[in-house]
C-alpha cells in the first residue's frame, strides 16, 4: 500500500538517524467486513473506517453489490437460530430480505458486475449452493464464493474444495 523508495548513505564513522515519512499509495475501492453485530467499511483511498450498520442481531459475511448495497447474512427476526441473506442500502438505511420466504440462507458472494450471486441454503436438511434469485441449485455444499468474472464458483463439501463452472455446469 505504500510507494516504493530506496535510500542510500555513505557516512564513514558517523552514526546517522534516518527520518522519513511513508507515503500511502492511492487505491480505489474498499472492503466491507463484519465484527459481530456490526458491519464496517474500510475506504482504501483514505484508510478511514466507517460503521455501516449496528444491530442487536448477528451480521456476517458481507459483500458489496455494484450499486453500493451490501448483501450479508443475519439472524435478524429469527428465534430458531437460522439465518437469512439480507440487503442493506447505505443511501437509505433500508434493510430487506434478499429472498422472501426462503429459509436458512447464508454466505452470499457476488461477482464484479453484480450479475451473479451465490449463497448456501439448507433445504431438506442438506446444504445446497444456489445461483441467483431464480434459485437454481448448482451443488450440495457450503461456503460458496464466486470469482470476479462470474464464471467459477468454489465451495466446500465434506471438507473438500470443489469448483463449479457456471458456463458448462461441470464440477471439478
C-alpha positions as CSV (number, residue, x, y, z in Angstrom):
1,X,0.0,0.0,0.0
2,X,3.0,2.3,0.1
3,X,5.1,3.8,-2.7
4,X,8.5,2.2,-3.1
5,X,11.5,4.2,-2.1
6,X,15.3,3.4,-2.0
7,X,17.7,5.3,0.2
8,X,21.5,5.0,0.3
9,X,24.0,6.7,2.6
10,X,27.8,6.9,2.7
11,X,28.9,8.2,6.1
12,X,32.1,6.6,7.4
13,X,32.4,6.6,11.2
14,X,29.2,8.7,11.8
15,X,26.0,7.4,13.3
16,X,23.1,8.9,11.4
17,X,19.4,8.7,12.3
18,X,17.1,8.4,9.3
19,X,13.7,10.1,9.5
20,X,11.3,9.8,6.6
21,X,7.6,9.6,6.0
22,X,5.9,6.7,4.3
23,X,3.5,7.9,1.7
24,X,0.5,5.8,1.1
25,X,-0.3,4.8,-2.5
26,X,-3.9,5.6,-3.6
27,X,-6.0,2.6,-4.1
28,X,-9.6,2.8,-5.3
29,X,-12.4,0.8,-3.6
30,X,-13.0,-0.5,-0.2
31,X,-13.5,-3.5,2.0
32,X,-16.7,-4.3,3.9
33,X,-16.3,-6.6,6.9
34,X,-18.2,-7.6,9.9
35,X,-17.5,-7.7,13.6
36,X,-20.2,-9.5,15.5
37,X,-23.3,-7.3,15.3
38,X,-21.8,-4.6,13.1
39,X,-20.8,-4.0,9.5
40,X,-17.8,-1.7,8.7
41,X,-16.4,-0.2,5.5
42,X,-12.7,0.5,5.1
43,X,-12.0,3.1,2.4
44,X,-8.8,2.1,0.7
45,X,-8.1,5.6,-0.6
46,X,-8.3,7.4,2.7
47,X,-7.6,4.4,5.0
48,X,-10.7,5.5,7.0
49,X,-13.1,3.1,8.7
50,X,-16.8,3.8,9.0
51,X,-19.5,1.9,10.7
52,X,-22.2,1.0,8.2
53,X,-24.7,-0.8,10.4
54,X,-25.1,-1.8,14.0
55,X,-27.9,-4.0,15.2
56,X,-28.7,-6.4,18.0
57,X,-28.5,-9.2,15.5
58,X,-25.5,-11.1,14.3
59,X,-24.4,-9.7,10.9
60,X,-21.8,-11.6,9.0
61,X,-20.3,-12.5,5.5
62,X,-20.9,-9.1,3.8
63,X,-20.3,-8.5,0.1
64,X,-20.9,-5.3,-1.9
65,X,-23.1,-5.1,-4.9
66,X,-22.1,-2.7,-7.8
67,X,-24.9,-0.3,-6.8
68,X,-23.3,0.1,-3.3
69,X,-25.8,-2.0,-1.5
70,X,-24.4,-4.7,0.9
71,X,-25.5,-8.4,1.0
72,X,-25.0,-10.0,4.3
73,X,-26.2,-12.9,6.4
74,X,-28.1,-12.3,9.6
75,X,-30.2,-14.0,12.2
76,X,-32.4,-10.9,12.5
77,X,-36.0,-11.6,13.5
78,X,-35.2,-15.2,13.9
79,X,-35.7,-17.2,17.1
80,X,-34.8,-20.6,15.5
81,X,-31.0,-19.8,15.2
82,X,-31.3,-19.8,11.4
83,X,-30.0,-17.0,9.2
84,X,-31.1,-15.4,6.0
85,X,-29.4,-13.2,3.4
86,X,-30.4,-9.5,3.6
87,X,-29.7,-6.4,1.6
88,X,-28.6,-3.2,3.3
89,X,-28.8,0.1,1.3
90,X,-26.4,2.6,2.9
91,X,-28.0,5.5,1.0
92,X,-31.4,4.9,2.5
93,X,-30.5,2.8,5.6
94,X,-33.1,0.3,4.4
95,X,-32.7,-3.4,5.2
96,X,-34.7,-6.0,3.4
97,X,-34.5,-9.8,2.7
98,X,-32.6,-10.8,-0.4
99,X,-35.1,-13.7,-0.8
100,X,-38.6,-13.6,0.6
101,X,-39.8,-16.8,2.4
102,X,-36.5,-18.7,1.8
103,X,-35.4,-20.5,5.0
104,X,-31.9,-20.6,6.4
105,X,-29.8,-19.0,3.7
106,X,-26.3,-17.7,4.3
107,X,-22.8,-16.9,3.0
108,X,-23.6,-14.6,0.0
109,X,-20.9,-13.9,-2.7
110,X,-21.3,-11.7,-5.8
111,X,-19.3,-11.3,-9.0
112,X,-17.8,-7.9,-10.0
113,X,-20.7,-7.0,-12.2
114,X,-23.4,-7.9,-9.7
115,X,-24.9,-10.3,-12.3
116,X,-24.3,-13.5,-10.3
117,X,-24.9,-14.1,-6.6
118,X,-24.2,-17.4,-5.0
119,X,-25.3,-18.4,-1.5
120,X,-26.0,-21.5,0.6
121,X,-29.3,-22.7,2.0
122,X,-30.4,-25.7,4.0
123,X,-33.1,-27.5,2.0
124,X,-34.5,-30.7,3.4
125,X,-31.6,-30.9,5.9
126,X,-28.9,-30.6,3.1
127,X,-26.8,-27.5,2.4
128,X,-27.2,-26.5,-1.3
129,X,-25.4,-23.9,-3.2
130,X,-27.7,-21.6,-5.2
131,X,-27.0,-19.3,-8.1
132,X,-29.1,-16.1,-8.2
133,X,-32.7,-15.4,-7.2
134,X,-34.1,-17.9,-9.6
135,X,-33.0,-20.5,-7.0
136,X,-31.0,-22.6,-9.4
137,X,-29.3,-25.2,-7.2
138,X,-25.8,-25.9,-8.5
139,X,-24.5,-28.4,-6.0
140,X,-24.6,-29.7,-2.4
141,X,-22.1,-27.8,-0.4
142,X,-21.3,-24.8,1.8
143,X,-19.4,-21.5,1.8
144,X,-19.7,-20.7,-1.9
145,X,-17.6,-17.9,-3.4
146,X,-17.9,-16.7,-7.0
147,X,-15.0,-15.3,-8.9
148,X,-15.0,-11.7,-10.1
149,X,-15.8,-12.7,-13.7
150,X,-18.8,-14.7,-12.5
151,X,-17.6,-17.9,-14.3
152,X,-16.5,-20.1,-11.4
153,X,-17.9,-20.9,-8.0
154,X,-15.7,-22.5,-5.3
155,X,-17.5,-24.3,-2.4
156,X,-16.8,-26.9,0.2
157,X,-18.4,-30.3,0.7
158,X,-17.3,-32.9,3.2
159,X,-14.1,-30.9,3.9
160,X,-13.1,-31.0,0.2
161,X,-13.0,-28.0,-2.2
162,X,-15.0,-28.1,-5.4
163,X,-15.1,-25.7,-8.4
164,X,-18.3,-25.3,-10.4
165,X,-18.1,-23.9,-14.0
166,X,-21.1,-21.6,-14.4
167,X,-21.0,-21.8,-18.2
168,X,-20.6,-25.6,-18.6
169,X,-22.2,-26.8,-15.4
170,X,-19.2,-29.1,-14.8
171,X,-17.7,-29.7,-11.3
172,X,-14.1,-30.4,-10.6
